[in-house]
Amino acid sequence: MSMSLADAQKEIDDRLEKADLIEKRYPDPADMPNDDVEQVKRLLTEVDDLETKRAGLEDAEARRDRIARSLNRHSRPVLSGFKPSGGSARGDDDEEKREIARKTSPGMQFLQNREYRQLKNDGAFNSALARQEFAVNMAEGTSLIDWAMARKALLRGGSTTSGQAFVLEDHRAGFVEILQREINVLDLLSRVPTESDTIEYVKEDTFTNSAAFVAEATGFVATSLGDQGVKPESTLTYSTATSTVRTLAHWIPVTNRMLSDAPAIRGLIDTRLLLGLTLALESQVISGNGSGENLTGILTVNGTNVVAGGSYNNAMDAVYHGRTLVRTVGHGRPSAAVLHPNDWEQIRLTRENAATGTLGQYLMGPPSMQGPVTLWGMPIVESEAMTEGTAVVGDWAMGATLFDREQGSIRVGTINDQFIRNIQTILAELRVAFVAWRPAVFSKVTAI
């Protein structure tokens, strides 16, 4: 059976989709069985053969089109009678010029005729006694009947604002997706894999440093600390803490027909589902309340420094005090401050002499200033996941770690009666644990 160009393209697409589905089953290519490897190779070989056949079909179709155009051109009758005017032999052979002429009304073609314009310029029409005979041949394809009918239809069924059926819809390929917030807080954290479902670690709760210089003993019996060379005792207390690996997941149902008719949608769905996991994870790391299956985020973990922003002249002063507490209480190195974009806007737009009503220069520099966004030497990370009115300053790399038990993955299957309804479930899932090792290296600045 002969194959058309469309059939060849469909066969190529079908084989590529089958090969792609096999490859996606095995994230690690080394896990692919030999049978599936051979099947993928066979499908790609068939694709090569089909592409060769498609090239031949395209060449044959181009030849047929060329022959048809030539026959159409040479089968037209040769005009006789009056001498054609308005163009040379070279112009008559120019298909582009003829196409433009065909789109011009008969009256306009007459006015644009070269012989008519020559006679008009010579004054041949200024006297009624002079008789002039000449003909203006219309461009090939021009029909007075067609032009009359078109004008009639426009006058009868047209409108002043729309060409109705003559104006075709402008279809744009692709789709417009809903934009999501930027993900950036997770980049501040250390992220390591784990093979367990529970992270158990030892916390240093108390360190009482009693180190002191000790005098030489003056007798064999000590009467008081330091009097007879007695050395002071320091205190260290520890406790065991655990953080459980939590599961974060969501899914959507998709019909088999949708996946078959628009294979590209599978990749779009996978990407959006994985993005949803990351957005939810970032929110949990910042403000998870620790109840149920929620993580315990930076804003709710016990032991962080708290700075009341309302006690300071402005938000910038409050953030700096939070930075100081990270250094003096947590003995960490502040690596970044996270703020909601609306809060950072208020800080960035602060100007001199705001209290007097005579606004001066911007405190953070002119709008044209280039360079990184910083405050007190710390990078500013804007995150919509941060609670508005609150900022967090911290040593993010040292103070907390995100443990990946199972990184974000996509699974496809059927549930309940989906098998007989031609529906599949696409599931996105990850498993993580979050540990704030040293809450004291974080400062929560409120009411900024």
Helices and strands as residue ranges (DSSP letters): H 5-24, G 29-31, H 34-74, H 89-92, H 95-102, H 106-111, H 114-121, H 144-157, G 164-166, G 185-188, E 190-193, E 198-208, E 235-244, E 246-255, H 256-261, H 264-287, E 305-308, G 309-311, H 315-328, E 336-339, H 341-348, G 354-356, E 374-375, E 378-382, E 391-394, H 396-399, E 400-413, G 418-421, E 423-436, G 439-441, E 442-446
